[in-house]
Amino acid sequence: MREQVVLISGCSTGIGRAAATYCAARGWRVFASARRIETIRDLQSERVDILPLDVADEAARVNAVEEILRRAGRIDALVNNAAYSQAGPLAEVSLAEMRAQFETNLFGALHLAQLVIPAMRKQNAGRIVNVSSVAGRFAFPFGGLYCGSKWALEATSDALRLELKPWKIPVIVVEPGGVFTEFGANAEKHLARFRADEKSAYRAYLKTGGGIRAATGIARWVGSPAETVARVIHRAISSRFPRARYQATWDAWLAWPLLPLMPDALKDWMMMRIFGLK
């Protein structure tokens, strides 16, 4: 059997790191990437190649795909995992922060897909996996940029899946819920300046414990290990007949049928109390 090659972005921690290890252990040749290559040097092995990839940098995206094709000659799967939350109140985040959030979480993922599609068409095989989030289905306070980028990723994945059907290149969305990673802590760092800014209209709410900290606390109780999502990613790239969407954790699976049935007024009431907006 020919060696199958997968590019995974955002492998420094959490889901990306777990997916790289999990897929390599099951026979895939993994190109694990991260913005700072020193964070993934320990992943280098017989089945894992490492390379630098800042998904917010257009030239870096081009270089990464060209390097993989030079080394391996093919790309069988792309896993767009790299993402972060530019947390903050939408009334006060800067335009630069808005653009940076979408550049990483959406535009970078779509451009990487554009770069690998010609090779996949040529080899008559391939698939694209976009790691979204349960937040691609509902929005929460101070996470509007992240939620918006994931909603957009959901919609563009649906369109791309239809556009690539003539070439039989599946486009798959993986939706995790709460996962035990540094995601929440990193999002909290972006809120620090609003807590410290006396001019911020949300300073009092954030200083009393509202914000991503509240959601992170809940995630500690209901979250899943990153390896749980890694298993689903492997299923998405390996299954002969992959589904269009996978709910990767138990809470995402539960939210799938319940959220559309919940009235907006009830969702608003719950979110306002969780995030301290009283």
C-alpha positions in Angstrom: 0.0 0.0 0.0 1.2 3.5 -0.8 2.1 5.8 2.1 -0.6 8.2 3.0 0.4 11.8 3.8 -1.4 14.3 6.0 -0.7 17.9 6.8 -1.9 19.0 10.2 -1.7 22.7 11.3 -1.5 23.9 14.9 0.4 21.0 16.4 2.1 22.8 19.3 -0.5 21.8 21.8 -3.9 20.3 22.3 -5.9 18.7 19.5 -3.3 19.2 16.8 -0.5 17.6 18.8 -2.8 14.7 19.8 -3.9 14.2 16.2 -0.3 14.1 14.9 0.7 11.4 17.4 -2.5 9.4 16.9 -2.4 9.4 13.1 1.4 8.6 13.0 0.8 5.6 15.3 -1.7 4.3 12.8 0.5 4.4 9.7 0.1 7.9 8.3 3.1 10.0 7.4 2.4 13.1 9.3 3.6 16.6 8.5 3.0 18.3 11.8 3.3 22.1 11.7 3.2 25.0 14.1 3.9 28.7 14.0 7.0 28.2 16.2 8.8 25.1 15.2 10.6 24.8 18.5 7.3 23.9 20.1 7.0 20.7 18.1 10.6 19.4 17.8 9.8 16.6 20.2 7.2 15.3 17.7 9.9 14.6 15.1 10.1 10.8 14.5 10.2 8.2 11.7 6.6 8.9 10.8 6.4 12.6 11.8 8.0 15.4 9.9 7.9 18.8 11.4 7.8 22.2 9.6 7.1 25.8 10.4 3.7 27.1 9.4 2.1 30.3 10.5 -1.3 29.9 8.9 -1.8 33.7 9.1 1.2 34.2 6.7 0.4 33.7 3.0 4.0 33.0 2.0 4.4 30.5 4.8 1.3 28.6 3.6 2.6 28.3 0.1 6.1 27.3 1.3 4.7 24.6 3.6 2.6 22.9 0.8 5.4 23.1 -1.7 7.8 21.6 0.8 5.5 18.6 1.5 5.0 17.9 -2.2 8.8 18.1 -2.7 9.5 15.7 0.2 6.5 13.3 -0.1 5.2 13.8 -3.6 1.6 13.9 -2.5 -0.9 15.1 0.1 -3.8 12.8 0.9 -5.3 14.8 3.7 -5.3 18.3 5.0 -6.4 18.9 8.6 -7.0 22.6 9.3 -6.7 22.7 13.0 -4.8 25.9 13.9 -7.1 28.4 15.6 -7.3 30.7 18.6 -9.8 33.0 20.3 -9.3 36.7 20.1 -11.5 37.2 23.1 -13.0 40.6 23.9 -16.2 42.6 23.7 -17.2 43.3 20.1 -17.9 46.9 20.8 -14.2 47.5 21.8 -12.0 45.0 19.8 -9.8 46.7 17.2 -10.1 46.2 13.4 -6.6 44.7 13.5 -7.8 42.1 16.0 -10.8 41.3 13.9 -8.6 40.8 10.8 -6.1 38.7 12.6 -8.8 36.4 14.0 -10.3 35.7 10.6 -6.9 35.4 8.9 -5.9 32.5 11.2 -9.2 30.8 11.7 -10.8 31.2 8.3 -8.7 32.7 5.5 -5.6 30.6 6.3 -7.7 27.4 6.3 -9.4 28.2 3.0 -6.1 29.2 1.4 -4.4 25.9 2.5 -7.3 24.1 1.0 -6.8 26.0 -2.3 -3.1 25.1 -2.3 -3.7 21.3 -1.8 -6.7 20.9 -4.1 -4.6 20.8 -7.4 -2.4 18.0 -6.1 -5.5 16.1 -4.9 -7.2 16.4 -8.2 -4.0 15.2 -10.0 -3.6 12.2 -7.8 -7.4 11.4 -7.9 -7.6 11.3 -4.1 -7.6 13.4 -1.0 -9.8 15.0 1.6 -9.9 18.2 3.6 -10.8 18.2 7.3 -11.7 21.6 8.9 -11.7 21.6 12.7 -14.6 23.8 13.7 -16.3 24.0 17.1 -19.6 23.7 18.8 -19.2 27.5 18.9 -19.9 27.3 15.1 -23.5 26.8 16.1 -24.0 29.3 18.9 -22.3 32.5 20.0 -21.3 33.6 23.5 -20.3 37.0 25.0 -16.7 38.1 24.6 -16.1 35.3 22.1 -17.9 36.8 19.1 -14.8 36.9 16.8 -14.0 33.3 17.5 -17.6 32.2 17.1 -18.0 34.3 13.9 -14.9 32.7 12.4 -16.1 29.2 13.1 -19.6 29.9 11.8 -18.0 31.1 8.6 -15.8 28.0 8.5 -18.9 25.9 8.8 -20.6 27.6 5.8 -17.6 27.7 3.6 -16.9 24.0 4.3 -20.4 23.2 3.1 -19.9 25.1 -0.1 -16.5 23.7 -0.8 -17.8 20.1 -0.1 -20.3 20.6 -2.9 -17.8 22.2 -5.3 -15.4 19.3 -4.9 -17.8 16.5 -5.3 -17.1 16.2 -9.1 -13.5 15.2 -8.1 -14.6 13.0 -5.1 -12.6 15.1 -2.6 -14.6 15.0 0.6 -14.7 18.1 2.8 -15.4 17.2 6.4 -16.2 19.3 9.5 -15.1 18.1 12.9 -16.9 19.9 15.8 -15.4 19.6 19.3 -17.1 20.9 22.4 -15.1 21.4 25.6 -11.6 20.0 25.4 -8.9 19.9 28.1 -6.4 22.2 26.4 -4.8 25.6 26.9 -7.4 27.2 24.6 -9.4 28.9 27.4 -6.3 30.1 29.2 -4.9 31.7 26.0 -8.3 33.3 25.3 -8.3 34.8 28.8 -5.0 36.6 28.1 -6.7 38.7 25.4 -9.2 39.8 28.0 -6.6 41.2 30.3 -6.4 44.6 28.6 -10.1 45.1 28.9 -10.0 44.3 32.6 -7.2 46.8 33.0 -8.7 49.5 30.8 -10.7 52.1 33.0 -12.4 53.3 29.8 -13.8 49.8 29.0 -17.6 49.6 29.5 -17.1 45.9 30.4 -14.3 46.3 32.9 -16.6 45.7 35.9 -18.2 42.6 34.3 -14.8 41.1 33.5 -13.2 41.9 36.8 -15.9 40.0 38.7 -15.3 36.8 36.9 -17.3 37.1 33.7 -15.9 36.2 30.4 -14.0 33.2 29.0 -13.0 32.3 32.6 -16.6 31.3 33.3 -16.8 29.1 30.3 -13.4 27.6 31.0 -14.5 26.7 34.5 -17.5 24.9 33.1 -15.3 23.1 30.5 -13.2 21.6 33.4 -16.3 19.7 34.4 -17.7 18.7 31.0 -14.6 18.7 28.8 -13.0 15.8 26.9 -9.3 14.8 26.4 -7.7 16.1 23.2 -7.2 12.4 22.2 -11.0 12.1 21.9 -10.9 14.6 19.1 -7.8 13.1 17.6 -9.6 9.8 17.2 -12.4 11.5 15.3 -10.0 13.3 13.0 -8.3 10.0 12.2 -11.7 8.5 11.4 -12.5 11.5 9.1 -9.3 11.1 7.1 -9.3 7.3 7.0 -13.0 6.3 6.6 -13.9 5.0 3.2 -17.2 6.9 3.4 -16.7 9.9 5.7 -19.6 11.9 7.0 -19.9 15.6 6.2 -19.8 16.4 10.0 -18.6 14.7 13.1 -19.5 15.9 16.6 -16.2 15.1 18.3 -17.1 15.2 22.0 -20.1 14.2 24.0 -21.3 17.7 24.7 -21.0 18.6 21.0 -23.1 15.6 20.2 -25.7 16.6 22.8 -25.8 20.2 21.5 -26.4 19.2 17.9 -30.1 18.4 18.3 -30.8 20.6 21.3 -29.5 24.1 20.3 -31.9 24.5 17.3 -34.8 23.8 19.5 -33.9 26.2 22.3 -35.5 29.7 22.0 -33.1 32.6 21.6 -34.5 34.2 24.7 -33.6 31.2 26.8 -30.1 31.0 25.3 -29.6 34.7 26.0 -30.7 34.2 29.6 -28.3 31.4 30.1 -25.3 33.1 28.5 -25.9 36.3 30.4 -25.8 34.5 33.7 -22.8 32.4 32.9 -20.8 35.4 31.7 -21.9 37.7 34.5 -23.8 40.2 32.3 -26.6 41.0 34.8 
